[in-house]
Amino acid sequence: MKIFALLATLATGIVLLYGTKDFAPWGDPTSPANSHLSQVYIERAVEETHVPNLVTAILGDYRGYDTMLETVVIYCAGMAVVSVLRRSRS
């Protein structure tokens, strides 16, 4: 059973690493995230959210539901890892 878990983990890792080849180069100032959205957040976040910290304004106000659901996904993944890797008492 553990060999199946190892193979599934390796296959998933390979697929995820393969998918990263389509990412923009690291630190590319012309990538879509840097050229469109970042400037809007930097220019308008404090006045729209009335939160003085830019990171808190983005994570708590603009992306509140996304951040909450990411936390739920990480918790579920942690529970799955614990249940797969725990030792049985037999």
Kinemage of the C-alpha trace (Angstrom):
@kinemage 1
@onewidth
@group {chain A} dominant
@subgroup {mainchain}
@vectorlist {calphas} color= white
{ca met a 1} P 0.000 0.000 0.000
{ca lys a 2} L 2.842 2.392 0.789
{ca ile a 3} L 4.438 1.752 -2.595
{ca phe a 4} L 1.178 2.846 -4.235
{ca ala a 5} L 1.214 6.056 -2.171
{ca leu a 6} L 4.838 6.682 -3.150
{ca leu a 7} L 4.110 6.131 -6.849
{ca ala a 8} L 1.053 8.383 -6.712
{ca thr a 9} L 3.092 11.101 -5.005
{ca leu a 10} L 5.909 10.858 -7.536
{ca ala a 11} L 3.487 10.915 -10.476
{ca thr a 12} L 1.722 13.965 -9.080
{ca gly a 13} L 5.043 15.721 -8.480
{ca ile a 14} L 6.195 15.024 -12.036
{ca val a 15} L 2.944 16.370 -13.495
{ca leu a 16} L 3.172 19.519 -11.353
{ca leu a 17} L 6.795 20.121 -12.311
{ca tyr a 18} L 5.937 19.599 -15.969
{ca gly a 19} L 3.225 22.249 -15.674
{ca thr a 20} L 5.697 24.860 -14.425
{ca lys a 21} L 7.412 25.108 -17.803
{ca asp a 22} L 4.588 27.415 -18.951
{ca phe a 23} L 5.170 29.904 -16.136
{ca ala a 24} L 6.635 33.313 -16.868
{ca pro a 25} L 10.331 33.591 -15.994
{ca trp a 26} L 11.013 34.408 -12.352
{ca gly a 27} L 11.009 38.177 -11.761
{ca asp a 28} L 9.903 39.042 -15.306
{ca pro a 29} L 8.581 42.636 -15.124
{ca thr a 30} L 6.498 42.114 -18.276
{ca ser a 31} L 4.563 39.101 -16.963
{ca pro a 32} L 0.781 39.616 -16.695
{ca ala a 33} L 0.829 39.615 -12.903
{ca asn a 34} L 3.477 42.345 -12.799
{ca ser a 35} L 2.239 44.489 -15.654
{ca his a 36} L -1.493 44.675 -14.933
{ca leu a 37} L -2.714 43.671 -11.514
{ca ser a 38} L 0.165 44.604 -9.210
{ca gln a 39} L 0.040 48.291 -10.085
{ca val a 40} L -3.696 48.463 -9.364
{ca tyr a 41} L -3.211 46.868 -5.950
{ca ile a 42} L -0.299 49.138 -5.070
{ca glu a 43} L -2.040 52.331 -6.174
{ca arg a 44} L -5.549 51.705 -4.806
{ca ala a 45} L -5.343 49.232 -1.915
{ca val a 46} L -4.962 51.667 0.979
{ca glu a 47} L -7.657 54.091 -0.175
{ca glu a 48} L -10.178 51.369 -1.109
{ca thr a 49} L -9.739 49.127 1.946
{ca his a 50} L -8.654 51.681 4.578
{ca val a 51} L -5.998 49.234 5.782
{ca pro a 52} L -2.506 50.762 6.137
{ca asn a 53} L -0.635 47.499 5.455
{ca leu a 54} L -0.634 46.594 1.755
{ca val a 55} L -0.226 42.827 2.263
{ca thr a 56} L -3.036 42.701 4.813
{ca ala a 57} L -5.281 44.747 2.515
{ca ile a 58} L -4.752 42.360 -0.378
{ca leu a 59} L -5.039 39.104 1.566
{ca gly a 60} L -7.797 40.155 3.912
{ca asp a 61} L -9.993 42.301 1.711
{ca tyr a 62} L -9.403 41.617 -1.977
{ca arg a 63} L -8.672 37.920 -1.617
{ca gly a 64} L -10.456 37.049 1.621
{ca tyr a 65} L -12.455 34.082 0.359
{ca asp a 66} L -9.532 32.785 -1.662
{ca thr a 67} L -7.242 32.926 1.372
{ca met a 68} L -9.835 31.182 3.544
{ca leu a 69} L -10.353 28.387 1.014
{ca glu a 70} L -6.594 27.952 0.554
{ca thr a 71} L -6.359 27.382 4.301
{ca val a 72} L -9.087 24.734 4.093
{ca val a 73} L -7.285 23.001 1.211
{ca ile a 74} L -3.981 22.966 3.117
{ca tyr a 75} L -5.741 21.507 6.177
{ca cys a 76} L -7.370 18.770 4.068
{ca ala a 77} L -4.047 17.973 2.396
{ca gly a 78} L -2.394 17.715 5.798
{ca met a 79} L -5.071 15.340 7.035
{ca ala a 80} L -4.657 13.222 3.894
{ca val a 81} L -0.885 13.017 4.389
{ca val a 82} L -1.316 12.056 8.042
{ca ser a 83} L -3.844 9.359 7.179
{ca val a 84} L -1.649 7.902 4.416
{ca leu a 85} L 1.590 7.919 6.392
{ca arg a 86} L 0.314 6.801 9.803
{ca arg a 87} L 1.364 3.405 11.039
{ca ser a 88} L -1.171 0.716 11.700
{ca arg a 89} L -1.035 -1.157 15.003
{ca ser a 90} L -1.440 -4.625 13.540
